[in-house]
Amino acid sequence: MAIINTLAAILVNGLQQGAIFALLGIGLTIILGTMKFLNLAHGALYLLGAYLGLVISQEVTLSNSLLLGFVSDPSAFGLNLSFTVALVLVPLIMFVVGVLMERTVARPFYDRGEVDQLLVTFGLAIVAAEVVKQLMGPNPFPKYNPSTMLGIDVSHPVTLPFAGTFPAWRLLVVVIAFVTIAITYLLIERTDFGLVVQAGTRDSEMVRLLGIDINRSYMVVFGIGAALAGFAGLIGGTIINLTPAMGTDNALVPAFLTIVVGGAGSVVGAILAGFLLGTILAAMQLFYSQWATIVMYSFVAVILITKPEGLFGSVEVEE
């Protein structure tokens, strides 16, 4: 029975961490696979999503409002709403950010070398982290545990079979993440837009010759990737404390590890690799927390050696 309880706890925690990895991995892999664009600012999108969630969720209690010093009546701006609002606003705002980023930063560098792409996106990530540090301060913010989501009271822990007690809000977060991942999968794999994206992944020049405006698809893909990264940041902000460095430490590196394991350009690979890495990390944190990161990196290294294209890397990313 003890073994079953342990496995159940690993599974629940692995699903929670894996959901974040999968959201990050999907967003990065569709950008890399479709546009052949190396986006080192993907972690900055996660960072912005996390802090946007912080700002919106702290307006639930006006006494904790970050904007009390700037506006005389925060309720007049609708700032006394719940965490549910963040579930809607953060992805929408980050989608717009992604579209603007594609048009102003990414598009001029599509035909440039990978080094140029790396430099400009890495510089953008540094700028984003510094802006957050200046606006919000360098000190960590505590994770924002929501008390209600979608009108449901999630302030109390629930008892799960075999796994014991678990915060109700984390379970609902996992469910919402699963729904988001499923919708994204259906969008990419089962719609006409998704077919264009997949065709662009394989041969973007042929797509253009067929008269399809691939640039418009690029813009939407970048927006979706940014929205997923921001949504992952929103979820991550309910689990870990927020710092200006979290974009790199908790997002960019895991996102790249996810697509290395799953295979560049593969949405299915990003989803399964995210949950696999999340489960490995959860298991190690339960037994040998000091070895968790080392074991995860070692697993990725084995994948690179034995299957360089990734577990589902049927799509190659080439010039």
N, C-alpha and C positions, 0 to 999 in steps of 0.2 A: 504493500500500500504506500509506503514511504517513497518508493521509486516512482509510482504513478503520480503522486503528489508533486514530486520534483519535476517530472516531465511536463506535467500540466502547467506548472509555474513558468518553466522555460518557454513553453509554447505561447502562453499569453504575453509574456514580456518580449518574446521574439517577434510576435505579430505586431506589437506596438512599435518596436524599433524598426522592424522590417518595413512597415508601412511608410515611415519617413524616408528610408533608403530607397524604396521603390518609387515614391513620388519624385524624389531628386533624380533618380536614375532615368526615369521616363522622360522628364523634362530635358535632361542633358543629351540623352541618346537620340531623341528626335531632331534636336538642333544639329548635333554632330553628324548624324546619319543623313539628314536631308540636305543640309547646306554645306557640309564638310567644314564647318566653322568651329574652331576650338575656343570655347567660351569659358575663360577662367573667372569671369564675373558671375558665374552661376551661383556661387556661394554668397555673393553680395545680394542677390535676389532673395535668397533664403533669409539673410540678415534683415533686409528691409521688411519682409513679410512678418518676421518675428516681432520686430519693434512696432510695426503697424498694429499687430494684434495686441501688443502691450498697451499702446495708446488708447485703442478703442475699448478694450476690456476694462481699463482703469476708470473709464468714464461711467461705469456702472454705479460706483459709489462716488458721488461728487466730492466727498471730503478727501478722496485720494486723487482727484483729477489732476492731471498734468497741466491742464489748460486753465485752471482757476486763476492763475496770475495773468492770463492774457485776455480772458473774456469775462464780462461781469455776470452773465447769465448762461452758463453752459447748457442748461436744459433747453434753451431756445434754439440751440443748434442740434438738438436730438442726441446730445452726448450722454444722456442718462439711460441708454439702451444696454442690452445684455451682450454677452459673448456671442450670441447667435448672429448679431450684426456683423461681427468680424468674419464669420464663416462666409458671408456674402460679399462684404466690401473688400477684404484683403485680396481674394483671387481677381476680382474685377479691376482693382487698382493696379495690381501687379501685371495683369494682362496689358493694360494701357502702357505701363512702364516698359514691358517687353516689346511692344509695337514701336514705341519711340526709340528704344535702344536699337532695334533692328534697322530702322530707317536712318538713324543718325550715326551709329557707331559700327554696326556689323556690315551693312550693305557696302560701304566704301572699301571694305577689306575682303570681300569675297574672292576677288582675283589677286589678292596679295598673298605673300608667303605665310606659312604657319607661324613663323617667328613674329611677324608683324601682328598677326591675330592674337598671339599669346601676350605680346607686350601691351597692346591697347586694352585688352580685356583685364589683364592683371593690374594695369594702371587704374582702370575704372573701379576695380574691386577695392584698391587701396583708397581711392577718393571716397567711395561709398562708406567704408569703415570709418574714415576720418570725419566725414560729415555726421554720421551717427554719433561718434564720440563727442563732437562739439555740441550737438543739439541735445543729447541725452546724458552726457557725462561719461567718464571712463569707468565708473564703478558698476559692478554687476547689478542687475535688477532681478528680484526673485521671480521665479516662474509664476505665471498667472493662472492659478487653478480656477476654472469657471465653476460657479455654483449652480447655474442653470444653462442648458443648451437646448435649443429648439423647444423651449417651454417645459423641459423636463428637469426636475430637481436631481442634480448629479453631485450634490455636496456630501453624500454619505457613501461609504464603501459598501460593496455588495459581496456576497459569498458565492464563489464559483465552485462547482463540483471538482473535488480533488485539488484545485489550485489555491483554495483558501480565500481570504478577503482580498479585494482589489478595488481601487478607486473607481467609482461609477463613471466619472467623467473620462477616464482613460479608455474604458470599454467603448463608450459612445464615440470617442475620437477615432478609435480603431475602425468602428463600423463606418463612420463618415469617410475615413480614408479609403476603405475598401470600395465604397460606392463611387468615390471619385476616380479611383484606379480603374474600376470596371467601366465607367462612362468613357474614360480616356481610351481604354483598349477598344471599345466598340467604335469610337470615333475614328481611330486610326485603322482598324482592321475591317470595319463593316460599312463604311460610308464612301461616297464618291470622292469626298475631300481626302479621306484616308488613302484611297487608291492613288490619287495624285501625289500625295506625300511619299508613299512607298515607291512609286515610279520615279519620282525625283531622287530618291535615295539611290536607285540603281543607275539611272541615266538621265540627268537633268537636261542635257542638251536635246535628247530625243523628245522629252516632254515639251520643250519650247518649240521644236519643229512641228509638233502636233497642234500648235496654236493655243496652248494652255499658258495662262499668265502665271508662271512659276514664282515670280517675284511676290505676287499677292499671297500665294501659299506660304512662301518663306516668312512673310510678315505675320501671318496667323500662327504658324508653327512656333515662331519665336515668342509670340504672345502667350501661347498655350504653355510653352516651356517655362516662361517666367511666372505664370499663374500657378503652375504646379510647384515650383520652387518656393514661391511665397506662401502657398498653402502648407507646404512642408514646414516652413519656418513658423507659421501660426501654430501648427500642432507641436512642433519642437519647443515652442515657448511655454507650453503647458507642462512640459516634462523636465526641462533643465533651466538653470538660471541664464539670463540674457547678458551677453557681453559683446562689445564691438568686434571681438575676434572670432565669434562663433560662426561667422560665414565661412571661414577657412577650416577651422578645427572640426566643426560638426556638420558641414555640408559639402564643401567642394571636394575634399578628399574622399568621403564616403560615396559621393556621386560618381567619381571617376572609378573607384573600386567596383562599384556596382556594374558599370558598363564594361569594365575589363572582364569581370566574371560572366556577365550575361551575353556580351558581344555587342559591339558598336552597331547602332542602327536597329537593334531588335527590341521592340517594346515588351514582348513576352519574356525575353532574356532579362531585361531590366527589372521586371516585376518579380520573377522567380529568384533572381540573384539578390534583390533587395531583401526578400524574406529569408533567404538562406543565410546571408551575412548577418541579418538581425538576429536570427536564431543562434548562430555561432557566438555572437557577442553576448547575448542574454545568458547562454549556458556558461560561458567563461566568467562573466560577472558574478554568477551565482556561486561558482566553485573556486575560481582563482582569478579574482578581479584584476590583480596586478599583471596578469598575463593576457588579458582579454584582447588588447590591441595587437600584441605581438602575434598571437595565434591567428587573428583575422588577417593580418598582413601576410603571414606565412601561408595561409590558405590561398590568398590571391596570387602569391608568388608561384605556388604549385600549379595553379590554373594557367598562368602565363607560360610556364615551362612546358606543360603537357598539352595545352590546347590554346595557343596564342590568340586565336580568333574569338575565344570565349565559348561558353557552353552552347549558346544559340547564335553564334556569329556566322550565319550563312550569308549575311550581307557584308561585303567588304567596303571599307571606306577608302576610296582611291581618288587621285587627281584625275 
